[in-house]
Amino acid sequence: MSGCLTRWLLNILVIILTASLLQGFNVTYAGAFFGSIVLGIINAFIRPIILLLTLPLNILTLGLFTLIINGLMLWLTSTVVRGFDLSGFWTAVLAALIISLCSAIINYFVRD
């Protein structure tokens, strides 16, 4: 359980750091907190359905379309959570790329 909590807290930190790096991504501390929860729920329930529906396109692009889907999930989160603002879709894609890479590194080092 402590590994899950550690990953969640580190992912909140990654969201805050990503927002400080990208100009079109603004987030408050509360927005990062609730945004990470909503993003987790969206990634658990909506993302698998979208990935399944876009599987042929994902295969055609050798998996690169997943970046667009990740950006879409982050943009969807920004529409739901106050204090989690993205200025455009491509900003969401770039932010999703950074967050995904950092999250993969966190998941590699933090075990349950």
trRosetta pair geometry for C-beta under 8 A, 3 or more apart (Angstrom, degrees):
i j d omega theta_ij theta_ji phi_ij phi_ji
1 4 5.8 -53 -156 33 39 112
1 5 6.5 36 151 -15 69 107
1 112 7.7 57 -33 -153 24 91
2 5 5.6 -54 -147 41 37 112
2 6 6.1 42 152 -24 67 106
3 6 5.6 -52 -144 36 30 114
3 7 6.4 31 156 -18 64 104
3 110 5.3 155 -155 159 85 91
3 111 5.6 -70 -126 109 147 32
3 112 4.0 -143 56 -100 146 41
4 7 5.9 -53 -148 36 29 110
4 8 6.4 29 153 -19 63 108
4 112 6.5 29 -40 -107 83 96
5 8 5.7 -54 -147 36 31 113
5 9 6.3 28 156 -15 65 107
6 9 6.0 -57 -146 39 29 107
6 10 6.2 25 156 -15 64 110
6 110 5.1 -157 104 -153 122 141
7 10 5.8 -59 -145 41 29 109
7 11 6.2 32 155 -22 65 107
7 103 7.9 68 -172 -150 99 78
7 106 5.5 126 -133 143 79 119
7 107 6.5 50 -128 -86 130 66
7 110 5.1 -178 -70 92 87 142
8 11 5.7 -55 -148 35 28 112
8 12 6.7 33 151 -21 62 100
8 36 6.6 120 -166 146 79 135
8 40 7.9 -14 -118 -65 99 149
9 12 5.6 -48 -153 29 35 114
9 13 6.7 36 148 -17 63 103
10 13 5.4 -51 -152 37 38 115
10 14 6.4 43 148 -23 67 102
10 106 4.9 164 111 -131 139 137
10 110 7.0 177 12 -23 150 153
11 14 5.3 -45 -145 33 37 116
11 15 6.6 43 153 -22 64 99
11 36 5.5 128 112 -138 108 126
11 99 7.5 62 -156 -165 85 97
11 102 7.8 142 -116 111 61 106
11 103 5.9 38 -108 -103 103 97
11 106 6.6 -150 -64 65 77 169
12 15 5.7 -50 -153 31 33 113
12 16 6.6 30 150 -16 64 104
12 32 5.1 100 -163 145 81 107
12 33 6.0 24 -132 -92 131 53
12 36 5.0 -74 -83 -33 77 155
13 16 5.7 -55 -150 37 34 111
13 17 6.2 29 154 -15 67 108
14 17 5.7 -56 -142 41 31 109
14 18 6.1 34 156 -21 66 107
14 98 7.7 -179 175 133 100 88
14 99 5.7 120 133 -128 118 71
14 102 4.3 164 -136 115 135 145
14 103 6.7 -164 78 -60 170 73
14 106 7.3 -99 -42 -35 140 139
15 18 5.8 -53 -144 36 27 112
15 19 6.4 29 154 -20 62 106
15 27 6.1 -97 147 127 98 174
15 32 4.5 158 97 -141 124 98
15 35 6.2 162 -172 93 157 125
15 36 6.0 -132 -17 -68 150 98
15 99 6.4 32 -87 -111 67 121
16 19 5.8 -55 -150 35 30 112
16 20 6.6 27 152 -18 63 105
16 27 6.3 -128 -105 89 55 124
16 29 7.2 16 -98 -104 127 63
16 32 5.0 -7 -62 -100 86 160
17 20 5.6 -54 -149 36 35 110
17 21 6.5 32 152 -19 65 106
17 102 8.0 150 72 -111 126 167
18 21 5.7 -57 -149 36 34 111
18 22 6.2 5 164 3 70 111
18 25 6.4 -39 128 110 86 154
18 95 5.3 104 157 -147 128 84
18 98 4.8 149 -119 103 115 132
18 99 5.6 -38 -50 -64 163 86
18 102 7.6 -136 -58 9 112 147
19 22 6.5 -65 -132 50 27 91
19 25 4.6 -125 -120 122 65 99
19 26 6.1 96 -167 -127 114 17
19 27 4.0 -115 -85 20 162 106
19 32 7.4 -111 -5 -81 142 110
19 95 7.7 37 -76 -130 57 126
21 25 8.0 7 67 56 68 123
21 98 7.1 -170 72 -150 144 168
22 25 4.1 46 86 20 118 115
22 91 6.1 131 167 -159 132 95
22 94 6.3 146 -111 105 136 118
22 95 5.6 -88 8 -79 164 94
22 98 7.6 -160 -39 12 120 152
23 87 7.7 -27 111 11 75 145
23 91 7.9 -101 70 -122 67 125
24 86 6.3 50 134 -166 95 57
24 87 3.2 -99 -160 29 106 121
24 88 5.9 -31 171 20 156 86
24 91 3.8 -89 85 -111 129 156
25 85 7.4 162 -154 90 39 59
25 86 5.6 -4 -106 -108 74 71
25 87 7.3 -103 -56 2 43 86
25 91 5.8 -176 -52 164 88 114
25 92 8.0 136 -91 -85 106 48
25 95 5.0 124 -86 -85 151 139
26 85 4.6 -6 62 63 94 107
27 31 4.6 -149 -160 96 74 122
27 32 5.0 85 154 -62 128 86
27 35 6.6 -71 -138 6 122 157
27 83 6.3 69 -158 149 53 75
27 84 5.3 24 -117 -113 92 58
27 85 7.1 -169 -73 28 53 65
28 31 4.2 98 47 4 77 106
28 32 7.0 -139 90 -6 41 83
28 83 3.7 -60 28 -163 111 121
28 84 7.8 -90 31 -55 73 56
29 32 5.7 -50 -149 33 31 111
29 33 6.5 33 150 -20 63 105
30 33 5.5 -52 -148 35 35 115
30 34 6.2 17 161 -2 69 108
30 83 5.5 50 80 80 88 168
31 34 6.4 -61 -138 49 26 96
31 35 5.3 33 160 -26 64 119
31 81 5.8 123 -149 142 76 112
31 82 6.5 -110 -97 108 98 47
31 83 2.7 -145 -60 114 116 95
31 84 4.0 178 -180 -52 107 73
31 85 7.6 -40 -161 -11 158 70
32 35 5.5 -53 -129 41 22 116
32 36 6.3 28 163 -25 60 103
32 83 7.8 -81 -14 128 56 108
32 84 7.1 146 -69 -93 39 98
33 36 6.3 -60 -159 27 21 106
33 37 7.1 14 148 -12 58 106
34 37 5.5 -53 -153 36 41 113
34 38 6.2 35 153 -14 72 106
34 81 5.1 168 109 -138 106 121
34 83 7.6 85 46 63 115 115
34 84 7.3 -127 81 -30 89 129
35 38 5.8 -56 -141 42 32 106
35 39 5.8 34 158 -21 67 109
35 77 5.5 86 -155 161 84 121
35 78 7.6 21 -127 -83 119 56
35 81 4.6 -178 -85 92 75 167
35 83 7.6 -125 -38 93 113 85
35 84 3.9 139 -85 -98 131 148
36 39 5.7 -51 -138 39 28 113
36 40 6.3 34 157 -22 61 105
37 40 5.8 -57 -154 33 28 112
37 41 6.6 24 151 -15 63 106
38 41 5.7 -55 -149 37 35 110
38 42 6.2 34 153 -17 68 106
38 77 5.1 139 106 -137 112 91
38 80 5.5 -173 -169 93 152 132
38 81 5.3 -161 22 -52 153 119
39 42 5.7 -53 -142 40 31 111
39 43 6.0 29 157 -17 65 109
39 73 6.8 92 -147 144 80 101
39 74 6.8 15 -119 -105 118 61
39 77 4.6 -1 -78 -95 82 151
40 43 5.8 -56 -141 41 27 108
40 44 6.2 26 157 -20 63 110
41 44 5.7 -58 -146 36 29 110
41 45 6.2 -10 168 10 66 113
42 45 6.8 -77 -137 51 23 85
42 46 5.0 -32 -163 34 68 119
42 47 6.5 85 139 -32 70 95
42 73 5.2 154 128 -161 124 96
42 76 5.8 156 -144 97 152 125
42 77 6.0 -125 9 -69 152 91
43 46 7.6 -36 -70 54 15 80
43 47 4.7 5 -141 -2 48 143
43 73 5.9 73 -78 -179 75 150
44 47 7.4 64 3 32 13 105
44 48 7.8 -13 172 -10 28 111
45 48 7.4 -78 -171 28 15 101
45 49 7.6 0 152 -7 53 112
46 49 5.9 -66 -161 38 40 110
46 50 6.2 33 151 -17 75 110
46 73 6.9 159 88 -115 114 97
46 76 7.3 -95 95 114 160 167
47 50 5.7 -58 -144 40 33 109
47 51 6.1 35 158 -22 68 107
47 69 6.7 106 -144 155 86 113
47 70 8.0 36 -129 -94 125 55
47 73 5.4 3 -82 -88 106 141
48 51 5.6 -53 -143 37 31 113
48 52 6.3 32 157 -20 64 105
49 52 5.8 -56 -151 36 30 111
49 53 6.4 26 154 -16 65 108
50 53 5.8 -56 -145 39 31 109
50 54 6.1 5 163 4 67 114
50 69 5.5 156 123 -145 125 116
50 72 7.2 -158 -176 91 162 138
50 73 7.8 -161 41 -65 154 98
51 54 6.4 -71 -139 52 24 93
51 55 6.8 61 153 -71 60 77
51 58 6.9 28 -157 -46 71 160
51 66 7.2 26 -115 -112 103 88
51 69 6.3 87 -79 -178 74 167
52 55 5.8 -12 -157 -37 33 113
54 57 4.8 -53 -174 49 84 114
54 58 5.4 93 123 -30 88 100
54 65 6.1 -140 149 135 126 137
54 69 6.6 -170 55 -75 150 125
55 58 5.4 -57 -140 39 31 115
55 59 6.2 32 160 -20 66 103
56 59 5.8 -54 -148 35 31 110
56 60 6.3 33 153 -21 64 107
57 60 5.4 -52 -145 36 33 115
57 61 6.3 14 160 -2 66 109
57 65 5.2 102 127 -85 97 172
58 61 6.2 -65 -142 48 27 96
58 63 6.0 35 179 -104 88 39
58 65 4.6 -120 -98 59 63 120
58 66 6.2 65 -134 -50 114 80
58 69 7.9 -11 -87 -20 116 135
59 62 7.5 27 -175 -80 32 32
59 63 7.9 29 -98 -53 31 59
60 65 7.8 49 63 -24 84 133
61 64 4.4 -102 148 51 110 94
61 65 4.5 113 53 -30 143 94
63 66 5.4 -16 -180 -1 70 120
64 67 5.9 -28 -177 12 59 113
64 68 7.9 57 135 -10 67 95
65 68 5.2 -44 -163 32 57 115
65 69 6.4 58 140 -20 74 100
66 69 5.3 -52 -148 38 39 114
66 70 6.2 43 151 -22 68 102
67 70 5.7 -50 -147 35 31 112
67 71 6.5 34 151 -18 62 104
67 93 5.9 61 151 -164 92 99
67 96 6.8 143 -164 98 63 116
67 97 5.9 16 -143 -81 109 97
67 100 8.0 -126 -115 23 71 158
68 71 5.6 -53 -151 37 32 113
68 72 6.4 36 149 -22 64 104
68 93 6.3 -18 -108 -113 47 120
69 72 5.4 -51 -149 34 34 115
69 73 6.5 35 151 -20 65 101
70 73 5.7 -50 -149 34 33 111
70 74 6.5 31 152 -15 64 105
70 93 7.3 97 81 -134 85 58
70 96 3.8 153 129 165 100 133
70 97 7.2 121 94 -63 137 50
70 100 5.7 -18 -160 -57 158 135
71 74 5.7 -55 -148 39 33 110
71 75 6.1 35 153 -19 67 107
71 89 6.4 78 148 179 123 73
71 90 7.6 -11 -159 -121 150 25
71 92 4.2 108 -168 115 84 91
71 93 3.2 -24 -86 -85 148 62
71 94 7.7 52 -104 3 117 39
71 95 7.5 110 -119 54 78 79
71 96 4.5 -138 -77 14 55 142
71 97 7.8 -2 -66 -30 96 80
72 75 5.6 -52 -143 38 31 112
72 76 6.3 36 153 -22 63 104
72 89 7.8 7 -87 -149 62 101
72 92 7.3 99 -65 126 22 136
73 76 5.6 -49 -147 34 31 115
73 77 6.6 37 149 -22 61 102
73 96 7.1 109 59 -118 90 134
74 77 5.5 -48 -152 32 35 115
74 78 6.6 36 149 -20 64 102
74 86 6.9 98 132 -56 98 153
74 92 4.6 171 89 -166 110 95
74 93 8.0 178 47 -71 128 28
74 95 5.8 -178 159 92 159 110
74 96 4.5 -146 -13 -73 139 102
74 99 7.2 139 -94 34 135 148
75 78 5.6 -52 -151 33 35 112
75 79 6.8 36 150 -21 64 101
75 86 5.8 -99 -110 65 68 150
75 89 6.0 -5 -85 -118 150 67
75 92 4.1 -5 -61 -127 91 168
76 79 5.8 -53 -154 30 35 111
76 80 6.8 23 152 -13 64 109
77 80 5.9 -67 -153 39 34 106
77 81 5.8 -6 168 10 74 117
77 84 6.2 -67 133 131 93 143
78 81 6.6 -66 -121 52 27 88
78 84 5.0 -136 -114 120 64 88
78 85 6.0 104 -160 -123 112 23
78 86 4.4 -93 -79 8 172 101
78 92 7.0 -117 1 -100 137 116
81 84 4.0 28 94 26 114 131
86 89 7.9 80 134 -86 127 25
86 91 5.3 173 -169 96 93 114
86 92 4.7 50 -177 -71 158 90
86 95 6.8 -122 -112 17 117 150
87 91 5.3 65 54 10 83 161
88 91 4.8 100 59 6 77 105
88 92 7.1 -133 103 -6 44 88
89 92 5.4 -54 -156 33 37 115
89 93 6.6 37 148 -21 68 100
90 93 5.3 -42 -145 31 41 114
90 94 6.4 40 154 -15 66 101
91 94 5.9 -54 -147 40 32 108
91 95 6.1 31 153 -17 66 109
92 95 5.7 -55 -142 41 29 111
92 96 6.0 32 156 -22 65 108
93 96 5.7 -54 -146 37 28 112
93 97 6.5 34 152 -24 62 103
94 97 5.6 -49 -150 30 33 114
94 98 6.7 29 153 -14 64 103
95 98 5.9 -56 -150 38 33 108
95 99 6.1 29 154 -15 68 110
96 99 5.7 -55 -139 43 31 109
96 100 5.9 34 159 -23 65 109
97 100 5.9 -55 -144 36 25 111
97 101 6.4 22 159 -16 61 107
98 101 6.0 -57 -149 36 28 108
98 102 6.3 21 157 -11 64 111
99 102 5.9 -60 -145 43 29 107
99 103 5.9 31 156 -22 65 111
100 103 5.6 -56 -142 38 27 112
100 104 6.4 31 156 -22 63 104
101 104 5.8 -53 -151 32 30 112
101 105 6.7 28 151 -16 63 104
102 105 5.7 -54 -151 36 35 112
102 106 6.3 37 150 -20 67 105
103 106 5.5 -50 -145 37 34 113
103 107 6.2 34 155 -18 66 105
104 107 5.8 -53 -145 38 30 110
104 108 6.5 36 152 -26 62 104
105 108 5.6 -51 -151 29 32 115
105 109 6.6 10 159 -3 65 109
106 109 6.4 -71 -149 45 28 96
106 110 5.6 -12 172 14 71 117
107 110 6.7 -63 -115 54 24 85
